Amino acid sequence: MNPAEHYILTQSEPFKTILLHLQMLIESTIPSVELLYKYKIPFYYISNRPFCYLNANKGYVDVGFWNAGHITVHLEHMTIAGRKVMKSLRYKSIDEINETVLIEVLQNAYLVKDKKFYK
């Protein structure tokens, strides 16, 4: 088992269930992603470039997007939470995951994956 999978499987509930569901949605929406363990969290890469990450933290799970400054869909669902550049979708329970929103954000992030980190 790789460290990213270990991170997911050793989380307490409900975070483990949320992370597993997010993993399935991300990998089925963007099949070219590679799950790695970077910065002590599961991080998806495409062609050796960061794409998005999963982070269980302080009562929620974040799906953070590397090129968030270029994402143009569902910004009203995303949080910056004190960060200057990164944006994320945040979930406290599995019921909060709107699959349509997540999939559309993933598809939009994929379209801008080759743009620079900053606008």
Sequence and secondary structure as in RCSB ss.txt:
>XXXX:A:sequence
MNPAEHYILTQSEPFKTILLHLQMLIESTIPSVELLYKYKIPFYYISNRPFCYLNANKGYVDVGFWNAGHITVHL
EHMTIAGRKVMKSLRYKSIDEINETVLIEVLQNAYLVKDKKFYK
>XXXX:A:secstr
  HHHHHHHTS TTHHHHHHHHHHHHHHH TT EEEEETTEEEEEETTEEEEEEEEETTEEEEEETTGGG  S G
GG B TT SS EEEEESSGGG  HHHHHHHHHHHHHTTTS S  
